[in-house]
Amino acid sequence: MKTRTFVQTAVLVAAAVILALVSNAFASRERQMKLVGFYPNAQVVPARETSVAPAAKPLPVTSSQLPVTAPTATQAPAPVPAPITTTHPASTDNRQPATATATAPKPPPAPVADPLKKFVPHEKQPYIEIAYDDVKALHDHGALFLDARRTSVYEQGHIAGARPVSVWESDVDDKVAKLFNERSDPAQQALPIVVYCSGGDCEDSHMLAQKLYGAMFNNVYVYKDGFPDWQKRGGAVHTGVEP
């Protein structure tokens, strides 16, 4: 009876040991129980970790700290290239460079005085006698010239541009009326008209000036020295029936 009990106890102990070993074998590494005498790394000592100081940065080397080495006989200094110079042929151009000179702006031209400004209408006088200078000024500016001499004398020579209006011919009034029709506007009637004849004692120009004044022309002038003076001074002369 005692023997049987011992055997059962031994079997239970063996089963417990086997289960313990199986359970330990499948347990995680942290929960495993190391068996007595099973320490494969027990005598392995890991190497001590030592902190490595960071490497120091090299200091910049200045030119004064560099070693000075004298050139040896086998190491000659590099030759310095000679400067390149170019020559140009001598210039034969003796001209001086132009220099800009500042010029003051020219003042605007003065307005030209109107030479006909003084020949204004004179309503209270039938005519005004004038000399060559005024006659020339009026001729140059296109004033109307009337020749009071006979037509036959007119054709032999007259002031260039003058129209024949002889006071001794029957159509004198018709010619004055025609002129009035051409200049019926008061502004046109105020334009200067020069009348002339042979000068000296000739009264033909004065008689024609009176007729023009009676026809409302109030700016009439008599060339007192007449056609002979015009010729003597070299004035323009035409011949024939045309002005």
Sequence and secondary structure as in RCSB ss.txt:
>XXXX:A:sequence
MKTRTFVQTAVLVAAAVILALVSNAFASRERQMKLVGFYPNAQVVPARETSVAPAAKPLPVTSSQLPVTAPTATQ
APAPVPAPITTTHPASTDNRQPATATATAPKPPPAPVADPLKKFVPHEKQPYIEIAYDDVKALHDHGALFLDARR
TSVYEQGHIAGARPVSVWESDVDDKVAKLFNERSDPAQQALPIVVYCSGGDCEDSHMLAQKLYGAMFNNVYVYKD
GFPDWQKRGGAVHTGVEP
>XXXX:A:secstr
 HHHHHHHHHHHHHHHHHHHHHHHHHS TTT    TT  TTTT                   GGGS      TTS
                                       TTTT    TT S EEE HHHHHHHHHTT EEEE S 
HHHHHH EETT EE  TTSTTHHHHHHHHHHHT SHHHHTS EEEE S TT  HHHHHHHHHHHTT   EEEETT
HHHHHHHTT  EE SS  
